[in-house]
Amino acid sequence: MFNLSAKDYNKIVKFIKKNNIQILAIQAPEGLKTSIQEIELKIRSNNNILTAIYIEPCYGACDIPDLNLKELGFQGIVHIGHSQYINSTEIPTLYIELYLENNFEPTLKSSLNIFKPYKNIGLITTIQYIKHLDAIEKTLNSNGIKTHIGKPKIAKQDGQILGCDQSVAIVIKDKVDAYLYIGTGRFHPLGVAKATGRPVLLLNPENTKIEEIDKTELDKEEKKTAIKISKFNDAIRIGLLVTTKKGQANRNYIEIKEKLEKIGKEVYILIADNISPEKIEGLKLDFLINTACPRIEEDTIYSQPLINWDKIITEDLIS
């Protein structure tokens, strides 16, 4: 369960008063839905306003439904769980960041051997563990391991990585021998390993060990990409996936379509808010290109092969 801190609750109260909000929407990612009713009830009861819980799936700080909610008469949004990503919205939006508590020192000290091959380590994490970077840096430095924390282009805090922004790792690539990623899952660390060519160590808050992204895992990912590229080259009918989500929308879809047509592809622009396999059932397509959130390629299984648009560019498949 996640409970609002007094500081966060006061931020919400000030936000409501400043913007004279009478109708407020509350949005949170799936992992926080178990706590959202208590939060909504507290805000509604203590501020004498109408509130609603936005129950569409939330795919990050880039997924703000401001236009739809404005049309329904909402005057503000409280987005819980992520740091600010979108600076301009149709109605006032307040981001409430979520930080998770943990003590990483025992795990770091018991796993020092894994750092021996590396003199310089880059530290990267998600917003939930960003406040632990100072303590992690101090522990590693005191054990003779030099650390580096990059400044991202899109994310708001030093050391913070997003699915669509790996710049925090790339900007310190020439200073480090390897990276230490603090967080769960393999999406972010695999992306860093592929983007930088450097080893990536994983410090998972849910267990007591540090592991390294294995070369065979990277080779497997590269093989999957190679197979998709081969299928792309053979494909004729291409579905170009475009989202209406404010922070994920690729507004260059017409230009992309034209570039694909120049190499002989028959392109169908497919637009949705939440992009999912069932929405393209019945369409006759050989291949899908995703221009929305890059996690769609990793997290969803489609009948057709699917690749992110940035890979089409990096692999020089079009001019």
Helices and strands as residue ranges (DSSP letters): H 6-18, E 23-27, G 30-32, H 33-47, E 50-53, H 66-71, E 76-80, E 93-96, H 105-110, G 112-115, E 120-125, G 127-132, H 133-142, E 146-148, H 167-170, G 173-175, E 178-182, H 187-196, E 200-203, E 210-212, H 215-234, E 237-243, H 253-262, E 266-272, G 277-280, E 287-290, H 295-299, E 306-308, H 309-314
